[in-house]
Amino acid sequence: MELTSKQRAQLRAIANSIDTIVYIGKEGITENLVKQADDALEAREIIKCKVQENAMLTAREACEALGRLTRSEPVQVIGTRFVLYRLQHDKRRRKIQLVPAGKNREEG
């Protein structure tokens, strides 16, 4: 699922008020960390992560790698923090209602 700029802006606004729950340290992205992030995405749909000073990855690298491993969309990378979002497939359990994607300009 590709996020539109309006959806990304909506998710960035939501991310401002949530706490960082995933920390990436010197071990990098381990199987246990992926499971923790995956479980958090399943429960919350959006998570904020932080790359510690002693990590060997940049925040952008960690965001791309963790996003790929958890099948989630990167929302934002600022400094050492990044935000990931994954749509809850069960419509009854969704916590975030994204703004609908607009029409392409070419379609008019």
N, C-alpha and C positions, 0 to 999 in steps of 0.2 A: 504494500500500500504506500503510495507516494503522497506525502502531505503537501497541501497547498500552503502558500505564505500566510493566509488568514488562519488556517488550522495551526500552523507552527506558532504564530503570534499568540493564539489562544492557549496553547500548551505552555509557552514560555511564561505567560501570566500566571497560570496554575502552578508552575514550577517555582515561582518566586516565594510561595508560601509553604512549600514542603521542605522537610529536613533531608539532609544527605544521609542515605542509608547504606550505600555501598562504597567501601574504601579499597582502593587498589594500592598495594604496597610493593615491597621489593620483590616479592614472588611473582608479581604480575597477575595475569589473568589465569587463575587455576580452575580446575574442574569444580571445586567447592564454591568458588566465587561466582562462576557461571550459574550454578544451581541456586545460590542465594539470590542473584539478580533475576533469574527466571521465575522463582517463586514470588518475589516481590512484584514483578511485572504482572503476574497472574492475579495477584491480590489487589494491586493498586492501579495498574495500567500505565502509570508514569513514575519514574524513579530519578533521583538525583544521585550522582556518583562523584567521587573525588579521587584524584590521583595524588598520592602522598609524595613528598619530596624525594624519598629514597627509591621510588619506582623507576624502572628503566624505560617506561613508556611515556609519551606525551599524552595529554588529555585527548587530543584528536585521534591519536593512534588507538588509545584504549577505547574511545567511543566507537570507532569503526569496528574494532575487533569484537567488543562485547555486544554491539548491536547485531553483528552478523551471527554470533554464537547464540543469541537469545531470540533471533528473528524479530528484532524491534527496530524502530525508526529513530535515528538521531534527531533530536529537536534543537539542541543548542550546545555549543562548547564555549566556555568563557574561562580563561585562565586555567586553573587546575580542576575545574568542575565541568560536568556535562550532564545532559538530561536525555533519557531514553523513554520512548512511548511504544506501547504495543496494544493494539485494539483487542478488547475482550471479545472472543468469538460468540460467546453466549450472550445474546442481547439482553436477557433478564439480569445479568450480573454486571453490566456496564456501569461504570461510575462517571465517565466523562462522555458528554454528548458533544461531539465535534460539530463545528459549523459545516454546513454542506459545501461540497466542492462546487465552485462556480463553473459556468460554461467557458469553453475556450473562446478566445477573441475571434478566431477564424469562423466559429460556428454562428456567431452573431446573436 
